[in-house]
């Protein structure tokens, strides 16, 4: 099972967010830089946690769908071949 588009987008957003906040913190001096650096360290893991949760939810949904399809699948033909010699 591959990653879905939403999970990839959220993961990429977390990486971009970390880079942008880090760059802004590097350009500032003082307490503001410290606050942005802290955000750069705290926010992306939360965003990645959301991405992981979405992925797990999608995997569970696919497994439930496969189970329903298996349960309601038409019966397979048996090995008996009447009419054949």
C-alpha positions in Angstrom: 0.0 0.0 0.0 1.4 3.3 -1.0 1.1 6.7 0.5 -2.0 8.7 -0.4 -1.7 12.2 -1.8 -3.0 13.9 1.3 -0.4 12.2 3.5 2.4 13.2 1.2 1.1 16.8 1.0 1.0 17.1 4.8 4.5 15.6 5.2 5.9 18.0 2.6 4.1 20.9 4.3 5.8 19.9 7.6 9.2 19.9 6.0 8.6 23.3 4.3 7.3 24.7 7.5 10.4 23.7 9.4 12.7 25.2 6.7 10.7 28.5 6.5 10.5 29.0 10.3 14.2 28.1 10.6 15.1 30.6 7.9 13.0 33.4 9.5 14.5 32.7 12.9 18.0 32.8 11.4 17.3 36.2 9.9 16.0 37.7 13.2 17.9 38.5 16.4 16.7 38.4 19.9 13.7 36.8 21.6 11.7 36.6 18.3 14.4 34.4 16.8 14.3 32.1 19.8 10.5 31.8 19.6 10.6 31.1 15.9 13.3 28.5 16.4 11.2 26.8 19.1 8.2 26.8 16.7 10.4 25.3 14.0 11.2 22.5 16.4 7.7 21.9 17.7 5.2 22.5 14.9 6.5 20.1 12.2 6.4 16.9 14.4 2.7 17.7 15.2 2.0 18.1 11.4 3.8 14.8 10.8 1.8 13.1 13.5 -1.4 14.2 11.7 0.0 12.7 8.5 0.8 9.4 10.2 -2.7 9.3 11.7 -4.2 9.8 8.3 -2.1 7.0 6.8 -3.2 4.6 9.5 -6.8 5.5 9.1 -6.5 5.0 5.3 -4.9 1.6 5.8 -7.7 0.5 8.2 -10.3 1.7 5.7 -8.7 -0.4 2.9 -8.5 -3.5 5.2 -12.2 -3.1 6.1 -13.2 -2.7 2.4 -11.2 -5.8 1.5 -12.9 -7.8 4.2 -16.3 -6.7 3.0 -15.4 -7.6 -0.5 -14.2 -11.1 0.6 -17.3 -11.7 2.7 -19.8 -10.8 -0.1 -17.8 -12.1 -3.1 -19.6 -14.6 -5.3 -18.9 -18.2 -4.5 -16.0 -19.8 -6.3 -16.7 -22.8 -8.5 -16.1 -26.1 -6.9 -13.8 -28.8 -8.2 -16.8 -30.9 -9.5 -17.0 -30.8 -13.2 -20.3 -32.4 -14.2 -20.8 -33.0 -17.8 -17.1 -33.4 -18.5 -15.6 -36.8 -19.1 
